[in-house]
Amino acid sequence: MATVKRPAPASLADPFYYLANARTLVGWVLDHHGDLLLDGEKAQLAAWLGAGREARALLVRMVMRKGEHFRLSRLRYPEIGDPSPAGVELVSLGLVQEGAPIPVEELTDLLTLTELDACFAEAFAGAGLVRATKGMKRDWLCARPEYARSRPFADWWPASQDRLLSLACMPLFERLRLMFFGNLRQDWSEFVLTELGNQRYETVVFTPESRAFRNRAEVDQYLALHRLRARLEQGEAPATLLDALPARLDNDWLAGRQDKLLFTLARAAERAGEEDCAERAYRQSRHPEARLRLARGLERRGRHEEAFSLARQGLAAPRDEAERQGLQRLYRRLYKKAGAPAPVSVTEAAIPTRTLALPPSGERVERLAAEALAGPDAPVYYVENHLFNGLLALLCWEAIYAPLPGAFFHPFHAGPADLYRPGFAERRRTLLDDCLARLENGSYHAAIMARYRQKRGISCPLLAWPALSEPLLERALSCIPPAHLGAILTRLLSDLRGHGSGLPDLIRFLPDGGYELIEVKGPGDRLQDNQRRWLAFFHQQDIAASVCQVRWSP
């Protein structure tokens, strides 16, 4: 294994800094994922890399913008100057196309209302739409059969002197973005314009396995799932998309994405009243909420015995605490109809609650409560989810940033790619156990504070640095017994996505050296399920936790 030197960000004083950063991204993909690119794709990249600076910069500007069609008159940037020569060069290299046919719908996006009126003046006059809004004119054009055929921009508007350039390489750059980021959530502008210069990242070790995709088929699978989701968002029928799903690959990460898409399709089908489609999608999905949603749908359709059987099956091996809680409620509703024995009655421990009357204010209710509950010897901090997530990161830093295959695949990761996926802790069990052992041997306090000073400011999804001051950490580590801290961190690790939220808003340090956790609820606010689960856990662990119900005083 070797530590890969992080490429230095371009100076923001350089007007072409975004071009240098884009070159960094492309170079990284070529070096680490080149075997996943076809010869034609490599040829396109070689053409771009060999183009003049202004042409390379113009292509990056186009890729970063929304859409694939751009009027030359709208591609003016001070550092590039006249875009015409750069555009001609890009067309000659086959990276950009001129004269590509576009539908009338896209044409209306490229024109202002005044330009649209000039382009279709006679048609709008004849239809009585001269004073109509742009949206009305767009709808009318899209509905007319004579405008159904796509045409080049010059054919749509012969009187215009403008030219239209269309990206001919967008599928390639979408693939590059995916292979670099490991997702399509982050776009080019996020990285090229800002990320390199404005954030600090942990140094990681890379191996040939340190990449998101093992082969091209996995990249294709991701893109196929992404496009199906886009079609759903554009209004296509869930049943059609369900039938178009690709076969699963032997890749847990991609299987998880497919399960999430199936769950999303099922929810969309439910909203559309397509219950059969929803049931099919839920049955295929292994999403944590799919089984509970399926059971509720069966109950809603009067199929009580099936719903009850599913609930009983799920309770034998629940996927997580949220599912157990939901299935228990379903069981209690259905056991009589299914002729089953009544569930064992479990009395939930009463949650200690105090009421606090405060004058109305525009300030957050949590901060108001913190001020009211604080005393000279009992400081109160508003920490919400930040304290214990942050302590977990600081205690287990080396385990979280361990160079496991597929965890880090470029030098600009804030955290491991699988941080919130099932199996995160299991993959690092030995490393995490070594970190948690510090709670038993007493070295945790010094280790956490040393890590805090060493890593402060480095991007980490579990850390909100402004919320964690050194005095807060010192006080917390002095007052929270290591057994309590170990129990809380172990629960967090069991399901970082599910348990990472819902923690109490405040921590109050007591004069006797103890502490208490306080969940604040404003007028009309109620405890959420994840908050109730945390409060029940604290009760089981003999950790002082309560609810502070705020009401406005007259």
C-alpha positions in Angstrom: 0.0 0.0 0.0 1.1 3.5 -0.7 0.0 6.9 0.4 -1.0 8.8 -2.7 0.1 12.4 -2.6 -2.9 14.7 -2.7 -2.8 16.9 -5.8 -2.3 20.6 -4.9 -5.3 22.8 -5.6 -4.9 25.5 -8.1 -4.5 29.1 -6.9 -7.7 31.0 -6.9 -5.7 33.9 -8.3 -5.4 32.0 -11.5 -8.5 32.8 -13.7 -8.2 29.3 -15.1 -8.1 27.6 -11.7 -11.2 25.6 -12.5 -9.5 24.2 -15.5 -6.5 23.0 -13.4 -8.9 21.4 -10.9 -10.8 19.7 -13.8 -7.5 18.4 -15.1 -6.8 17.0 -11.6 -10.1 15.1 -11.6 -9.6 13.7 -15.1 -6.0 12.7 -14.4 -7.0 10.9 -11.3 -9.7 8.9 -13.2 -7.2 8.0 -16.0 -4.6 6.9 -13.5 -6.9 4.9 -11.2 -9.8 3.9 -13.4 -8.3 3.9 -16.9 -9.0 0.2 -17.5 -12.8 1.0 -17.1 -12.8 3.3 -20.1 -13.3 2.3 -23.7 -10.7 3.3 -26.4 -13.1 5.8 -27.8 -13.6 7.5 -24.5 -9.8 7.7 -23.9 -9.5 9.2 -27.4 -12.1 11.9 -26.4 -10.1 12.7 -23.3 -6.8 12.8 -25.2 -8.4 15.3 -27.6 -9.5 17.5 -24.8 -6.2 17.4 -23.0 -4.4 18.3 -26.3 -6.7 21.2 -27.1 -5.8 24.8 -26.6 -6.3 26.3 -23.2 -9.3 28.4 -24.1 -11.0 25.4 -25.8 -10.3 23.2 -22.7 -11.7 25.9 -20.4 -14.8 26.4 -22.5 -15.6 22.7 -22.4 -15.3 22.6 -18.6 -17.6 25.7 -18.3 -20.2 23.9 -20.5 -19.9 20.7 -18.6 -20.4 22.5 -15.3 -23.6 24.2 -16.5 -27.0 22.7 -16.6 -28.1 21.1 -19.8 -26.3 20.0 -22.9 -27.2 22.8 -25.4 -25.7 26.3 -25.2 -26.0 29.5 -27.2 -22.6 30.8 -28.2 -23.7 34.3 -27.1 -24.2 33.0 -23.6 -20.8 31.4 -23.3 -18.8 34.5 -22.4 -16.2 34.4 -19.7 -13.6 37.1 -19.2 -10.6 34.7 -19.1 -11.7 32.9 -22.3 -12.7 36.0 -24.3 -14.5 35.5 -27.6 -15.8 31.9 -27.4 -16.1 31.5 -31.2 -12.5 30.2 -31.9 -12.7 27.8 -28.9 -16.1 26.6 -30.0 -14.8 25.9 -33.5 -11.9 23.9 -32.1 -14.1 21.8 -29.9 -16.4 21.1 -32.8 -13.4 20.0 -34.9 -12.3 17.6 -32.1 -15.8 16.1 -32.0 -16.3 17.1 -28.4 -19.0 19.6 -29.2 -21.6 19.5 -32.0 -23.0 22.4 -33.9 -26.5 22.2 -35.5 -27.8 19.4 -33.4 -31.6 19.1 -33.6 -33.5 20.1 -30.5 -37.2 19.8 -29.6 -39.3 22.9 -29.3 -39.5 22.4 -25.5 -35.7 22.8 -25.2 -35.8 25.7 -27.6 -38.1 27.6 -25.2 -35.6 27.1 -22.4 -32.9 28.7 -24.5 -34.9 31.8 -25.5 -36.1 34.8 -23.5 -39.8 35.8 -23.8 -38.9 38.6 -26.1 -36.8 36.2 -28.3 -39.6 33.6 -28.3 -42.0 36.3 -29.5 -39.6 37.2 -32.3 -39.2 33.6 -33.3 -42.9 32.7 -33.4 -44.5 36.2 -33.9 -46.8 35.1 -36.6 -47.9 31.9 -34.9 -48.6 33.6 -31.6 -50.6 36.4 -33.3 -52.7 33.9 -35.1 -53.4 32.0 -31.9 -54.2 35.1 -29.9 -51.2 34.5 -27.6 -49.4 37.8 -28.1 -49.9 38.8 -24.4 -49.7 35.3 -23.0 -47.0 34.3 -20.5 -44.0 32.4 -21.5 -45.3 29.3 -19.9 -48.6 29.5 -21.8 -46.7 30.0 -25.1 -44.4 27.1 -24.3 -47.4 24.7 -23.6 -49.1 25.8 -26.8 -46.0 25.2 -28.9 -45.4 21.7 -27.3 -49.0 20.8 -28.1 -48.9 21.8 -31.8 -48.2 18.9 -34.2 -46.4 21.2 -36.6 -43.7 21.7 -34.0 -43.3 18.1 -32.9 -40.2 17.4 -35.0 -36.8 18.4 -33.5 -34.8 20.8 -35.6 -31.4 22.7 -35.5 -31.5 26.0 -33.8 -30.9 27.9 -37.1 -34.0 26.2 -38.6 -36.2 27.2 -35.6 -35.0 30.8 -35.8 -33.4 31.6 -39.1 -33.3 35.3 -38.3 -31.0 34.8 -35.4 -27.2 35.4 -35.8 -26.5 33.2 -32.7 -25.2 29.6 -32.9 -26.0 26.6 -30.8 -23.3 24.4 -29.4 -24.2 21.0 -27.9 -22.0 18.7 -25.8 -21.2 15.5 -27.6 -19.2 14.2 -24.7 -21.6 14.5 -21.8 -22.1 10.8 -21.3 -18.3 10.4 -20.9 -18.0 13.3 -18.4 -21.0 11.9 -16.5 -19.1 8.6 -16.3 -15.9 10.4 -15.2 -17.8 12.2 -12.4 -19.3 9.0 -11.2 -16.0 7.1 -11.2 -14.3 10.0 -9.3 -17.0 10.7 -6.7 -18.5 7.3 -6.5 -21.9 9.0 -6.9 -23.8 11.5 -9.1 -25.0 13.5 -6.2 -21.9 15.7 -6.4 -21.5 17.7 -9.6 -18.6 19.1 -11.4 -19.0 22.6 -10.2 -19.0 21.5 -6.6 -15.5 20.0 -7.0 -13.9 22.2 -9.7 -15.0 25.5 -8.3 -14.8 25.1 -4.6 -13.8 21.8 -3.0 -10.1 21.6 -3.7 -9.3 25.0 -2.2 -11.8 25.3 0.7 -11.7 22.1 2.6 -9.1 19.9 4.4 -9.2 16.1 4.1 -7.7 13.3 6.0 -4.7 11.6 4.3 -5.6 8.1 3.3 -3.7 5.1 1.9 -4.6 3.9 -1.5 -4.3 0.5 -3.2 -5.5 -0.9 -6.5 -8.7 -1.9 -4.7 -9.3 1.7 -3.5 -11.9 2.7 -6.0 -15.7 2.7 -6.2 -16.0 0.2 -9.1 -14.3 -3.0 -9.9 -15.3 -3.3 -13.5 -17.2 -1.4 -16.2 -20.4 -3.4 -15.7 -20.7 -1.9 -12.2 -20.4 1.6 -13.6 -23.1 0.8 -16.2 -25.3 -0.7 -13.4 -25.1 2.5 -11.4 -25.8 4.7 -14.4 -28.8 2.5 -15.3 -30.3 2.8 -11.8 -29.6 6.6 -11.8 -31.5 7.0 -15.1 -34.4 5.0 -13.9 -34.7 7.3 -10.9 -34.5 10.3 -13.2 -37.4 8.8 -15.3 -39.4 8.4 -12.1 -38.8 12.0 -11.1 -40.0 13.0 -14.6 -43.3 11.3 -14.0 -42.9 7.9 -15.8 -45.2 5.1 -14.4 -43.6 3.1 -11.5 -44.8 -0.2 -13.1 -42.9 0.6 -16.3 -39.7 1.3 -14.4 -40.1 -1.7 -12.2 -40.1 -3.9 -15.3 -37.0 -2.1 -16.6 -34.8 -2.8 -13.5 -31.5 -4.5 -14.4 -30.5 -7.8 -12.9 -28.6 -7.6 -9.6 -24.8 -7.8 -9.7 -22.6 -9.3 -7.0 -21.9 -6.0 -5.3 -23.5 -5.2 -2.0 -23.2 -1.4 -2.5 -25.0 -1.5 -5.8 -27.6 -4.0 -4.4 -28.3 -1.4 -1.7 -28.9 1.3 -4.3 -31.2 -1.0 -6.2 -33.1 -1.8 -3.0 -33.5 1.9 -2.3 -34.8 2.5 -5.8 -37.2 -0.3 -5.4 -38.4 1.3 -2.2 -38.8 4.6 -3.9 -40.7 3.0 -6.8 -43.0 1.3 -4.3 -43.7 4.6 -2.5 -44.5 6.3 -5.8 -46.8 3.5 -6.7 -48.6 3.8 -3.4 -49.2 7.5 -3.9 -50.5 6.8 -7.4 -52.9 4.2 -6.0 -51.1 1.3 -7.8 -51.2 -1.1 -4.9 -50.2 -4.2 -6.9 -47.1 -2.5 -8.3 -46.2 -1.2 -4.8 -46.5 -4.7 -3.4 -44.3 -6.2 -6.1 -41.6 -3.5 -5.5 -41.7 -3.9 -1.7 -41.3 -7.6 -2.0 -38.2 -7.3 -4.2 -36.6 -4.6 -2.0 -34.4 -5.3 1.0 -34.5 -1.7 2.1 -34.8 -1.4 6.0 -38.4 0.0 5.7 -39.7 -2.2 2.9 -41.1 -5.0 5.0 -42.9 -2.7 7.4 -44.4 -0.7 4.5 -45.5 -3.9 2.8 -47.2 -5.2 5.9 -49.0 -1.8 6.3 -50.1 -2.0 2.7 -51.5 -5.5 3.2 -53.4 -4.3 6.3 -54.8 -1.4 4.4 -56.1 -3.7 1.7 -57.8 -5.9 4.3 -55.3 -8.8 3.9 -54.9 -9.0 7.7 -53.6 -12.6 8.0 -50.8 -11.9 5.5 -49.9 -8.7 7.2 -49.9 -10.4 10.6 -47.8 -13.2 9.3 -45.3 -10.8 7.9 -45.2 -8.8 11.2 -44.5 -12.0 13.2 -41.8 -13.1 10.8 -40.2 -9.7 11.0 -40.3 -9.6 14.8 -38.3 -12.8 14.9 -35.4 -11.1 13.2 -36.0 -7.3 12.8 -33.7 -5.4 10.6 -33.3 -2.6 13.1 -35.0 -1.0 16.1 -37.3 1.2 13.9 -38.7 -1.9 12.2 -39.2 -3.7 15.5 -41.1 -0.7 16.9 -43.3 -0.5 13.8 -44.0 -4.2 13.6 -44.9 -4.4 17.3 -47.5 -1.7 16.7 -48.9 -3.7 13.7 -48.9 -6.9 15.7 -51.0 -5.3 18.5 -53.5 -4.0 15.9 -53.9 -7.3 14.1 -53.5 -10.2 16.6 -57.2 -10.5 17.3 -58.1 -10.6 13.6 -55.5 -13.2 13.0 -56.7 -15.3 16.0 -53.2 -15.1 17.6 -52.3 -14.8 21.3 -52.1 -11.3 22.7 -48.6 -9.9 22.7 -46.7 -9.8 26.0 -47.5 -6.5 27.6 -44.5 -4.4 28.1 -44.8 -1.3 30.2 -42.5 1.4 29.0 -40.6 3.3 31.7 -42.0 6.7 32.4 -39.8 9.4 30.9 -38.8 12.0 33.5 -40.4 15.3 32.4 -40.1 18.9 33.7 -42.1 21.9 32.5 -40.4 25.2 32.0 -42.4 28.4 31.5 -40.5 31.0 29.5 -41.5 34.3 27.9 -42.1 34.1 24.1 -39.0 34.7 22.1 -37.8 34.4 18.5 -34.7 32.5 19.8 -34.5 28.7 19.4 -36.4 27.0 22.2 -33.4 24.8 22.9 -31.2 27.8 23.6 -33.8 29.4 25.7 -34.1 26.3 27.8 -30.3 26.0 28.1 -30.0 29.5 29.5 -32.9 28.9 31.9 -31.5 25.6 33.2 -27.9 26.7 33.6 -26.4 27.8 36.9 -23.1 29.0 38.2 -22.0 25.4 38.9 -24.2 23.7 36.4 -23.3 24.8 32.8 -25.5 23.7 30.0 -24.4 23.1 26.4 -26.7 22.8 23.4 -25.2 19.8 21.6 -28.0 17.9 20.0 -26.4 15.1 17.9 -23.0 16.7 17.7 -21.4 15.7 21.0 -21.6 11.9 20.9 -21.2 11.6 17.1 -18.1 13.8 17.5 -16.7 11.8 20.4 -17.2 8.6 18.3 -15.2 10.1 15.5 -12.4 11.4 17.7 -12.1 8.1 19.6 -12.3 5.8 16.6 -10.6 8.0 14.0 -8.1 5.4 12.8 -10.8 2.8 12.4 -13.1 5.2 10.5 -10.3 6.2 8.1 -8.8 2.7 7.6 -8.0 2.1 3.9 -10.4 -0.7 3.4 -11.2 -1.6 -0.3 -13.9 0.7 -1.6 -13.9 3.0 1.4 -11.8 5.8 -0.1 -11.3 6.1 -3.8 -10.0 9.7 -4.3 -8.1 12.0 -1.9 -11.0 14.4 -1.3 -13.3 12.1 0.7 -14.7 13.7 3.9 -15.4 10.2 5.2 -15.6 6.6 4.1 -18.0 5.8 1.3 -19.7 3.1 3.4 -20.0 5.1 6.6 -23.8 4.9 6.7 -24.2 1.5 5.0 -25.1 -1.7 6.7 -21.9 -3.6 7.7 -19.8 -0.5 8.3 -18.8 -1.6 11.9 -18.5 -5.3 11.0 -15.9 -4.6 8.3 -13.8 -2.7 11.0 -14.7 -4.8 14.0 -11.1 -5.5 15.2 -10.1 -1.8 14.6 -13.1 -0.5 16.4 -12.7 -2.9 19.3 -9.1 -1.6 19.8 -10.3 2.0 19.8 -13.1 1.2 22.3 -10.7 -0.6 24.5 -9.3 2.8 25.5 -12.5 3.3 27.5 -11.5 0.3 29.6 -7.8 1.1 30.1 -8.4 4.8 30.8 -6.4 6.2 27.9 -9.5 7.5 26.1 -9.6 11.1 27.6 -6.0 11.9 26.5 -6.5 10.1 23.1 -9.7 12.1 22.3 -8.2 15.5 23.2 -5.0 14.8 21.3 -7.0 13.8 18.3 -9.1 16.9 18.6 -6.1 19.2 18.6 -4.4 17.2 15.8 -7.4 16.9 13.4 -9.4 20.1 14.1 -10.8 21.5 10.9 -10.4 18.3 8.8 -13.7 17.4 7.1 -15.5 14.5 8.7 -19.2 13.7 8.4 -19.5 12.9 12.1 -17.9 16.1 13.3 -19.4 19.6 13.4 -16.3 21.4 14.6 -17.9 24.7 15.6 -20.2 22.8 18.0 -17.4 21.1 19.8 -15.2 23.5 21.9 -12.3 22.3 23.9 -13.9 23.2 27.2 -17.0 21.2 26.3 -15.0 18.1 25.4 -12.9 18.4 28.6 -16.0 18.7 30.8 -17.8 15.9 29.0 -14.9 13.5 29.3 -14.5 14.4 33.0 -18.1 13.9 33.8 -19.4 11.1 31.6 -18.3 7.7 33.0 -16.4 5.6 30.4 -19.1 2.8 30.8 -21.8 5.3 29.7 -19.7 6.6 26.9 -19.0 3.0 25.7 -22.6 2.1 25.7 -23.7 5.1 23.7 -20.9 4.8 21.2 -21.5 1.1 20.7 -25.2 1.8 20.0 -24.2 4.5 17.5 -21.9 2.1 15.7 -24.7 -0.5 15.5 -26.6 1.7 13.0 -25.0 5.1 12.3 -27.7 6.1 9.9 -30.5 5.2 12.3 -29.0 6.1 15.6 -27.0 9.1 14.5 -29.9 11.4 15.1 -32.5 11.7 17.9 -30.0 12.3 20.7 -31.0 14.9 23.4 -30.6 18.5 22.7 -28.7 19.6 25.9 -26.1 18.3 28.3 -26.1 19.7 31.8 -23.1 19.2 34.0 -24.0 19.0 37.7 -22.1 20.4 40.7 -21.4 16.9 42.0 -19.5 16.0 38.9 -22.4 14.2 37.2 -24.3 15.1 34.1 -27.8 14.8 32.6 -29.1 14.8 29.1 -32.2 16.8 28.3 -34.5 16.7 25.3 -36.3 20.0 24.8 -39.8 20.2 23.3 -41.4 23.5 22.5 -45.2 24.2 22.7 -47.1 21.6 20.6 -44.0 19.6 19.9 -43.9 15.8 20.6 -41.2 13.2 20.9 -40.2 11.5 17.7 -39.8 7.7 17.6 -36.0 7.8 17.3 -35.9 10.2 20.4 -38.1 7.8 22.3 -35.7 4.9 21.5 -32.7 6.9 22.7 -34.5 7.8 26.0 -35.5 4.2 26.5 -31.9 3.2 26.0 -30.7 5.7 28.5 -33.2 4.4 31.0 -31.9 0.8 30.5 -28.3 2.0 31.0 -29.1 4.1 34.1 -28.1 7.3 32.2 -29.8 10.4 33.5 -32.0 11.7 30.7 -35.2 13.7 30.7 -37.6 15.8 28.7 -38.0 19.5 29.2 -41.4 20.7 28.0 -41.4 24.4 27.3 -44.5 26.5 27.4 -44.9 30.2 26.9 -45.7 32.2 30.0 -48.4 34.8 29.8 
